[in-house]
Amino acid sequence: MTVTAQIDSTRPVATLINVFAVSPDRQAELVALLARATEETMKHQPGFVCANFHASQDGERVINYAQWESEEHYRAMLADPAARVHMDQAAKIATDVQPRLFGVRSTHRKEAQPGGRQP
């Protein structure tokens, strides 16, 4: 069964979209580090909602799509030394890191087919 993120524009969350530029030979290493950091540290932080990692087909980008209950929770995570260790490790693998906070304004989904099946 495929599981996808459920993005909800009615829920006031802080959405982090962090674009990492990376050498293709290190893309898998970066994804593994981010996943490990999330399991070990990030998901235990107050206000953590979810994290999703996307690897570009060309191997040159990794995108972290994460949500926090509020911008304050996100900022508190940034100040935590345990979280900083992981972020510093990711910055050493990536050639560029561009984090930005966003608010979800609109979502669109294809409706389920009769019988509850997804198309």
Beta strands, then each sheet from edge to edge (+ up, - down):
strand 1: 14-21
strand 2: 48-55
strand 3: 61-68
strand 4: 96-102
sheet 1: 2+ 3- 1+ 4-
end
